[in-house]
Amino acid sequence: MDGLAPPLKLVLNLRYALENGRPLQTSVKAQLGELDEGLRRDLATLLAAFEQGRPSRPEEFASKSEYRRALIELVGAGLRGEPILRQLSQIEEELKLACDHDLEVFIARLPMKTLVPLMLVQFPAFLLLVLGPVLTQMIKGLSQ
């Protein structure tokens, strides 16, 4: 699912914090411990660049997902003082739709994934149970 849930969780928590009047920088720092390694590293890089007063460059970030990159850029804009609450809401809706789509794709592939163990393990075992006694009787009959 390309890790869509951690960015969605971050967006929800940041939107909630901004709606309650908390500063973005402290909200991002509070969320760092709950994120996966890639997103945590990118946000830590962004925060370090902001605290040092230098602009962050897109090539510093390891995230390949377009949603993660957009979220990191949006947080960077928020740290620079731009209003981002409306964009956070838009990204939240897009992430929800993407999560729903990925979930539907996963569910659509699930029957085939569960069919593989059935075909490789259970079906041959069933054939041995059914045909084993028949083959044994046939071999005994042919040998006499």
MARBA-3410 file (N, C-alpha, C, O; in Angstrom, 1 decimal):
144
0.8,-1.2,0.0,0.0,0.0,0.0,0.9,1.3,0.0,0.4,2.4,0.1 ~ 2.1,1.0,-0.2,3.1,2.1,-0.3,3.1,3.0,0.9,3.5,4.2,0.8 ~ 2.7,2.6,2.1,2.8,3.3,3.3,1.9,4.6,3.3,2.4,5.7,3.7 ~ 0.7,4.5,2.9,-0.2,5.6,2.9,-0.7,6.0,4.3,-1.1,7.1,4.5 ~ -0.8,5.0,5.1,-1.4,5.2,6.4,-0.6,6.2,7.3,-1.2,7.0,8.0
0.8,6.1,7.4,1.5,7.0,8.2,1.3,8.5,7.8,1.2,9.3,8.6 ~ 1.4,8.8,6.5,1.1,10.2,6.1,-0.3,10.7,6.5,-0.5,11.8,6.9 ~ -1.3,9.8,6.3,-2.7,10.1,6.7,-2.8,10.4,8.2,-3.4,11.4,8.6 ~ -2.1,9.6,9.0,-2.1,9.8,10.4,-1.5,11.1,10.7,-1.9,11.9,11.6 ~ -0.4,11.4,10.1,0.3,12.7,10.3,-0.5,13.9,9.9,-0.6,14.8,10.7
-1.2,13.8,8.8,-2.1,14.9,8.3,-3.2,15.1,9.3,-3.5,16.2,9.7 ~ -3.8,14.0,9.8,-4.9,14.1,10.7,-4.5,14.8,12.0,-5.1,15.7,12.5 ~ -3.3,14.4,12.5,-2.8,14.9,13.8,-2.4,16.4,13.6,-2.6,17.2,14.5 ~ -1.7,16.7,12.5,-1.3,18.1,12.3,-2.5,19.0,12.1,-2.6,20.1,12.6 ~ -3.5,18.5,11.4,-4.8,19.3,11.2,-5.5,19.6,12.5,-5.9,20.7,12.8
-5.5,18.5,13.3,-6.2,18.7,14.7,-5.4,19.7,15.5,-5.9,20.5,16.2 ~ -4.0,19.6,15.5,-3.2,20.5,16.3,-3.3,21.9,15.8,-3.4,22.8,16.7 ~ -3.4,22.1,14.5,-3.5,23.5,14.0,-4.9,24.1,14.3,-5.0,25.3,14.6 ~ -5.9,23.2,14.2,-7.2,23.7,14.6,-7.4,24.1,16.0,-8.2,24.9,16.4 ~ -6.6,23.5,16.9,-6.6,23.8,18.3,-5.6,24.8,18.7,-5.4,25.1,19.9
-4.9,25.4,17.7,-4.0,26.6,18.0,-2.6,26.2,18.4,-1.9,27.0,18.9 ~ -2.2,25.0,18.2,-0.8,24.6,18.6,0.1,24.9,17.5,-0.3,24.9,16.3 ~ 1.3,25.3,17.8,2.3,25.6,16.7,2.7,24.4,15.9,2.8,23.3,16.4 ~ 2.9,24.6,14.6,3.2,23.5,13.7,4.5,22.8,14.1,4.6,21.6,14.0 ~ 5.5,23.6,14.4,6.9,23.0,14.7,6.8,22.0,15.9,7.4,20.9,15.8
6.1,22.4,16.9,6.0,21.5,18.1,5.2,20.3,17.8,5.4,19.2,18.3 ~ 4.1,20.5,17.0,3.3,19.4,16.6,4.0,18.4,15.7,3.8,17.2,15.9 ~ 4.8,18.9,14.8,5.6,17.9,14.0,6.6,17.2,14.9,6.8,16.0,14.7 ~ 7.3,17.9,15.8,8.2,17.2,16.7,7.6,16.2,17.5,8.1,15.1,17.8 ~ 6.3,16.4,18.0,5.6,15.5,18.8,5.2,14.2,18.0,5.1,13.1,18.6
5.0,14.4,16.7,4.6,13.2,15.8,5.8,12.4,15.4,5.6,11.3,14.9 ~ 7.0,12.9,15.5,8.2,12.2,14.9,8.3,10.8,15.4,8.7,9.9,14.7 ~ 8.0,10.5,16.7,8.2,9.2,17.3,7.2,8.2,16.8,7.5,7.0,16.9 ~ 6.1,8.6,16.2,5.1,7.7,15.8,5.1,7.4,14.3,4.3,6.6,13.9 ~ 6.1,7.9,13.6,6.1,7.7,12.2,7.1,6.6,11.8,7.9,6.2,12.6
6.9,6.2,10.5,7.9,5.2,10.0,9.2,5.8,9.7,9.3,7.1,9.7 ~ 10.2,5.0,9.5,11.6,5.5,9.4,11.8,6.5,8.3,12.4,7.6,8.5 ~ 11.3,6.3,7.1,11.5,7.2,6.0,10.9,8.6,6.2,11.5,9.6,6.0 ~ 9.6,8.6,6.6,8.9,9.9,6.9,9.6,10.6,8.1,9.7,11.8,8.0 ~ 9.9,9.9,9.1,10.6,10.5,10.3,11.9,11.1,9.8,12.2,12.3,10.3
12.7,10.5,9.0,14.0,11.0,8.6,13.8,12.3,7.7,14.5,13.2,7.9 ~ 12.8,12.2,6.8,12.5,13.4,6.0,12.1,14.6,6.8,12.5,15.7,6.6 ~ 11.2,14.4,7.8,10.7,15.5,8.6,11.8,16.0,9.5,11.8,17.2,9.8 ~ 12.6,15.1,10.0,13.7,15.6,10.8,14.7,16.4,10.0,15.2,17.4,10.5 ~ 14.9,16.0,8.8,15.8,16.8,7.9,15.2,18.2,7.6,15.9,19.2,7.7
13.9,18.2,7.4,13.1,19.5,7.2,13.2,20.4,8.4,13.5,21.6,8.3 ~ 13.0,19.8,9.6,13.1,20.6,10.8,14.5,21.1,11.1,14.6,22.2,11.5 ~ 15.5,20.3,10.8,16.9,20.7,11.0,17.2,21.9,10.1,17.8,22.8,10.5 ~ 16.8,21.8,8.9,17.0,22.9,7.9,16.3,24.2,8.4,16.9,25.2,8.2 ~ 15.1,24.0,8.9,14.3,25.2,9.3,15.0,25.8,10.5,15.1,27.0,10.6
15.4,25.0,11.5,16.1,25.5,12.7,17.4,26.2,12.4,17.8,27.1,13.1 ~ 18.1,25.7,11.4,19.4,26.3,11.0,19.2,27.5,10.1,20.2,28.2,9.8 ~ 18.0,27.8,9.7,17.7,29.0,8.9,18.0,28.8,7.4,18.2,29.8,6.7 ~ 18.2,27.6,7.0,18.5,27.4,5.5,17.4,26.7,4.9,16.6,26.0,5.5 ~ 17.2,27.0,3.5,16.1,26.4,2.8,16.3,24.9,2.6,17.5,24.5,2.4
15.3,24.1,2.6,15.4,22.7,2.4,15.3,22.4,0.9,14.6,23.1,0.2 ~ 16.1,21.5,0.4,16.0,21.1,-1.0,15.3,19.8,-1.2,15.4,18.9,-0.4 ~ 14.5,19.7,-2.3,13.8,18.4,-2.5,14.6,17.2,-2.6,14.2,16.1,-2.2 ~ 15.9,17.3,-3.1,16.7,16.2,-3.2,17.2,15.6,-1.9,17.8,14.5,-1.8 ~ 17.0,16.4,-0.8,17.4,15.9,0.5,16.5,14.8,1.1,16.9,14.1,2.0
15.3,14.7,0.5,14.3,13.8,1.0,14.3,12.5,0.3,14.5,12.4,-0.9 ~ 14.1,11.4,1.1,14.2,10.1,0.5,12.8,9.5,0.1,12.8,8.5,-0.6 ~ 11.8,10.2,0.4,10.4,9.7,0.1,10.2,9.7,-1.4,10.4,10.7,-2.1 ~ 9.7,8.6,-1.9,9.4,8.4,-3.3,8.0,8.6,-3.6,7.6,9.0,-4.7 ~ 7.1,8.5,-2.6,5.7,8.6,-2.8,5.3,10.1,-3.0,5.9,11.0,-2.3
4.5,10.3,-4.0,4.1,11.7,-4.3,3.3,12.3,-3.1,3.4,13.5,-2.9 ~ 2.6,11.5,-2.4,1.8,12.0,-1.2,2.8,12.5,-0.1,2.6,13.5,0.5 ~ 3.8,11.6,0.2,4.7,12.0,1.2,5.5,13.3,0.8,5.8,14.1,1.7 ~ 5.9,13.3,-0.4,6.7,14.5,-0.9,5.8,15.8,-0.8,6.3,16.8,-0.3 ~ 4.5,15.7,-1.2,3.6,16.8,-1.1,3.4,17.2,0.4,3.3,18.4,0.7
3.3,16.2,1.2,3.1,16.5,2.6,4.4,17.2,3.2,4.2,18.1,4.0 ~ 5.5,16.7,2.9,6.8,17.3,3.4,6.9,18.8,2.9,7.3,19.7,3.6 ~ 6.6,19.0,1.6,6.6,20.4,1.1,5.6,21.3,1.8,5.9,22.4,2.0 ~ 4.4,20.7,2.1,3.4,21.5,2.8,3.8,21.8,4.2,3.6,23.0,4.6 ~ 4.4,20.9,4.9,4.9,21.2,6.2,6.0,22.2,6.2,6.1,23.1,7.0
6.9,22.1,5.2,7.9,23.2,5.0,7.3,24.5,4.8,7.8,25.5,5.3 ~ 6.3,24.6,4.0,5.6,25.9,3.8,5.0,26.4,5.1,5.0,27.6,5.3 ~ 4.4,25.5,5.8,3.9,25.9,7.1,4.9,26.4,8.1,4.7,27.3,8.9 ~ 6.1,25.7,8.1,7.2,26.2,8.9,7.7,27.6,8.5,8.1,28.4,9.4 ~ 7.6,27.9,7.3,8.0,29.2,6.8,6.9,30.3,7.1,7.1,31.5,6.8
5.8,29.9,7.7,4.8,30.8,8.1,3.6,30.9,7.2,2.7,31.8,7.4 ~ 3.5,30.1,6.1,2.3,30.2,5.2,1.2,29.4,5.8,1.4,28.4,6.6 ~ -0.1,29.8,5.6,-1.2,29.1,6.1,-1.4,27.8,5.3,-1.4,27.8,4.1 ~ -1.5,26.7,6.0,-1.6,25.4,5.3,-2.8,24.5,5.7,-2.9,23.4,5.3 ~ -3.7,25.1,6.6,-4.8,24.3,7.0,-5.7,23.8,5.9,-6.1,22.6,5.9
-6.0,24.6,4.9,-6.8,24.2,3.8,-6.2,23.2,3.0,-6.8,22.2,2.6 ~ -4.9,23.3,2.7,-4.1,22.3,2.0,-4.0,21.0,2.7,-4.1,19.9,2.1 ~ -3.9,21.1,4.0,-3.9,19.8,4.8,-5.2,19.1,4.7,-5.2,17.8,4.6 ~ -6.3,19.8,4.7,-7.6,19.2,4.5,-7.7,18.5,3.1,-8.3,17.4,2.9 ~ -7.2,19.2,2.1,-7.2,18.6,0.7,-6.4,17.4,0.6,-6.8,16.4,0.0
-5.2,17.4,1.2,-4.3,16.2,1.2,-5.0,15.1,2.0,-4.8,13.9,1.6 ~ -5.6,15.4,3.0,-6.3,14.4,3.8,-7.4,13.7,3.0,-7.5,12.5,3.0 ~ -8.2,14.4,2.2,-9.2,13.8,1.4,-8.5,13.0,0.3,-9.0,11.8,0.0 ~ -7.4,13.5,-0.3,-6.7,12.7,-1.4,-6.2,11.4,-0.8,-6.2,10.3,-1.4 ~ -5.6,11.5,0.4,-5.0,10.3,1.1,-6.1,9.3,1.4,-5.9,8.1,1.3
-7.2,9.8,1.9,-8.3,8.9,2.2,-8.8,8.1,0.9,-9.0,6.9,0.9 ~ -8.9,8.9,-0.2,-9.3,8.2,-1.5,-8.2,7.2,-1.9,-8.6,6.1,-2.4 ~ -7.0,7.6,-1.8,-5.9,6.7,-2.2,-5.9,5.4,-1.3,-5.6,4.3,-1.8 ~ -6.1,5.6,0.0,-6.2,4.4,0.9,-7.3,3.5,0.5,-7.2,2.3,0.5 ~ -8.5,4.1,0.2,-9.6,3.3,-0.2,-9.3,2.6,-1.5,-9.7,1.4,-1.6
-8.7,3.2,-2.4,-8.4,2.6,-3.7,-7.4,1.4,-3.4,-7.6,0.3,-4.0 ~ -6.3,1.7,-2.7,-5.4,0.6,-2.4,-6.0,-0.6,-1.6,-5.7,-1.7,-1.9 ~ -6.9,-0.3,-0.8,-7.6,-1.3,0.0,-8.5,-2.2,-1.0,-8.6,-3.4,-0.8 ~ -9.2,-1.5,-1.9,-10.0,-2.2,-2.9,-9.1,-3.1,-3.8,-9.5,-4.3,-4.1 ~ -7.9,-2.6,-4.2,-7.0,-3.4,-5.0,-6.5,-4.6,-4.2,-6.5,-5.8,-4.7
-6.2,-4.4,-2.9,-5.7,-5.5,-2.1,-6.8,-6.6,-1.9,-6.5,-7.8,-2.0 ~ -8.0,-6.1,-1.7,-9.1,-7.1,-1.5,-9.4,-7.8,-2.8,-9.8,-9.0,-2.7 ~ -9.3,-7.1,-3.9,-9.5,-7.8,-5.2,-8.5,-8.9,-5.4,-8.8,-9.9,-6.1 ~ -7.3,-8.7,-5.0,-6.2,-9.7,-5.2,-6.2,-10.8,-4.1,-5.5,-11.8,-4.3 ~ -6.9,-10.6,-3.1,-6.8,-11.5,-1.9,-7.3,-12.9,-2.3,-6.7,-13.9,-1.9
-8.4,-13.1,-3.1,-8.8,-14.5,-3.4,-7.7,-15.3,-4.1,-7.5,-16.5,-3.9 ~ -7.0,-14.7,-5.0,-5.9,-15.4,-5.7,-4.7,-15.7,-4.8,-4.1,-16.8,-4.9 ~ -4.5,-14.8,-3.8,-3.4,-15.1,-2.9,-3.7,-16.2,-2.0,-2.9,-17.0,-1.6 ~ -5.0,-16.4,-1.6,-5.4,-17.5,-0.7,-5.6,-18.8,-1.5,-5.6,-19.8,-0.9 ~ -5.7,-18.7,-2.8,-5.9,-19.9,-3.7,-4.6,-20.6,-3.9,-4.6,-21.8,-4.1
-3.5,-19.9,-3.8,-2.1,-20.5,-4.0,-1.8,-21.6,-3.0,-1.5,-22.7,-3.4 ~ -2.0,-21.4,-1.7,-1.7,-22.5,-0.7,-2.7,-23.6,-0.9,-2.4,-24.8,-0.7 ~ -3.9,-23.3,-1.3,-4.9,-24.4,-1.5,-4.5,-25.3,-2.7,-4.5,-26.5,-2.5 ~ -4.0,-24.7,-3.7,-3.6,-25.5,-4.9,-2.3,-26.2,-4.7,-2.1,-27.3,-5.2 ~ -1.4,-25.6,-3.9,-0.1,-26.2,-3.7,0.0,-27.2,-2.6,0.9,-28.1,-2.6
-0.8,-27.1,-1.6,-0.7,-27.9,-0.4,-2.0,-28.8,-0.2,-1.9,-30.0,-0.1 ~ -3.1,-28.2,-0.1,-4.3,-28.9,0.3,-4.8,-29.8,-0.8,-5.2,-30.9,-0.5 ~ -4.9,-29.3,-2.0,-5.4,-30.1,-3.1,-4.6,-31.4,-3.4,-5.2,-32.4,-3.5 ~ -3.2,-31.3,-3.5,-2.5,-32.6,-3.6,-2.7,-33.5,-2.4,-2.7,-34.7,-2.6 ~ -2.8,-33.0,-1.2,-3.0,-33.8,-0.1,-4.4,-34.5,-0.2,-4.5,-35.7,0.1
-5.4,-33.8,-0.6,-6.7,-34.4,-0.8,-6.7,-35.5,-1.9,-7.3,-36.5,-1.7 ~ -5.9,-35.2,-2.9,-5.8,-36.2,-4.0,-5.2,-37.5,-3.5,-5.6,-38.6,-3.8 ~ -4.1,-37.4,-2.7,-3.5,-38.5,-2.1,-4.4,-39.3,-1.2,-4.4,-40.6,-1.2 ~ -5.2,-38.6,-0.4,-6.2,-39.3,0.4,-7.3,-40.0,-0.4,-7.7,-41.2,0.0 ~ -7.7,-39.4,-1.5,-8.8,-40.1,-2.3,-8.2,-41.2,-3.1,-8.7,-42.3,-3.2
-7.1,-40.9,-3.8,-6.6,-41.8,-4.8,-5.6,-42.8,-4.2,-5.3,-43.8,-4.9 ~ -5.1,-42.6,-3.0,-4.2,-43.5,-2.4,-4.7,-44.9,-2.3,-4.1,-45.9,-2.7 ~ -5.9,-45.1,-1.6,-6.4,-46.4,-1.5,-6.8,-47.1,-2.8,-6.6,-48.3,-3.0 ~ -7.3,-46.3,-3.8,-7.6,-46.8,-5.1,-6.3,-47.3,-5.8,-6.3,-48.4,-6.4 ~ -5.3,-46.5,-5.8,-4.0,-46.9,-6.4,-3.4,-48.2,-5.7,-2.9,-49.1,-6.4
-3.5,-48.2,-4.4,-3.0,-49.4,-3.6,-3.8,-50.7,-4.1,-3.2,-51.7,-4.3 ~ -5.1,-50.6,-4.2,-5.9,-51.7,-4.6,-5.6,-52.1,-6.1,-5.5,-53.3,-6.4 ~ -5.3,-51.1,-6.9,-5.1,-51.4,-8.3,-3.7,-52.1,-8.4,-3.5,-53.0,-9.2 ~ -2.7,-51.6,-7.7,-1.4,-52.2,-7.7,-1.4,-53.7,-7.2,-0.8,-54.6,-7.7 ~ -2.2,-53.9,-6.1,-2.4,-55.3,-5.6,-3.0,-56.2,-6.6,-2.7,-57.3,-6.8
-4.0,-55.6,-7.3,-4.7,-56.4,-8.3,-3.9,-56.7,-9.5,-4.0,-57.8,-10.1 ~ -3.0,-55.8,-9.9,-2.1,-56.0,-11.1,-1.0,-57.0,-10.7,-0.5,-57.7,-11.6 ~ -0.6,-57.0,-9.5,0.5,-57.9,-9.1,0.1,-59.3,-9.0,0.9,-60.2,-8.9 ~ -1.2,-59.6,-8.8,-1.6,-61.0,-8.7,-1.9,-61.7,-9.9,-2.3,-62.8,-10.0
END
